[in-house]
Amino acid sequence: MLASYHNHTWRCHHADGTEREYVEAAIRAGYTIFGFSDHTPQVYPDGFVCMSKMEPEALEGYVDTVQSLKKEYASDIEIHLGLEVEYLYTLWEPLLRLLEPYPIEYLILGQHYLGNGVREPYCGARTGSPERLRLYCRQTREALETGRFLYFAHPDLLNYTGPEEVYIEEMTALCRFCREKGIPLEINLLGLRTDRNYPNPLFWRIAGREGNQVIYGADAHHVPHVCTPSLIRKADAFRAACGIPDDRLLDVLDLGKQDRIRL
């Protein structure tokens, strides 16, 4: 891997280590590009607080820290400022207004909750509901239609346990949509590391058949997870078993596609 775009900071309340430590780990790993994409702050109605995201008042410190490190380490590594974002229906435009003053370079879609995300079950919780699966696919397609996202992180996060034929139908349509839109799909290394319900082999066999481009996402919440060569080898074997050849694995992405990153 030459580049890593999915990395968190302590501000999301479930990660640790300083940003400087992440950058120095990336340099030691031989990365040429390193992107921070912490969980976006979100202003919810009625004072609701999601403790898996940074608070809105933490955004300025996040931006300032990453921008400072970008200058300090400019001769060693290319650093980029991003966010992992959920598309939440009526909260989307307010979020864009919150982010607009800041020099955010890219967004990745990570849909952990549905609807407006308020007191919603986590998408990784087991569900046998076809309607919940359809809502996940519908909401993420709507998100990607905005043109704001560089790629789709852990697209197989939804932990569906219902009829397999429904999953195949819905996820085939989602993968086909992403391929037609040119949106890469992320094989999530955190899920692979911790044996979560994702990466889901069935989903990735569908992506293999549909011809999707893929990218590896470290989803690093701890400094040692910035790069683990044995885990990358495991991901290579997983990808090959799902029928996704090397020439569909992306390494460096074009952040100059302004239609995707302009706020």
Buried (B, 14 or more C-beta within 10 A) or exposed (E): BEBBBBBBBBBBEEBEBEBBBBBBBBBEBEBBBBBBBBBBBBEBEEEEEBEEBBBBEBBEEBBEBBBEBBEEBEEEBBBBBBBBBBBBEEBBEBBBEBBEEBEBBBBBBBBBBBEBBBEBEEBBEEBEEBEBBBBBBBBBBEBBEBBBBBBBBBBBBBBBEBEEEBBBBBBBBBBBBBBEEEBBBBBBBBBBBEEBBBBBEBBBBBBBBBEBBBBBBBBBBBBEBBBBEEBBEBBBEBBEEBBBEEEBBBEEBEBEEEEBBEB
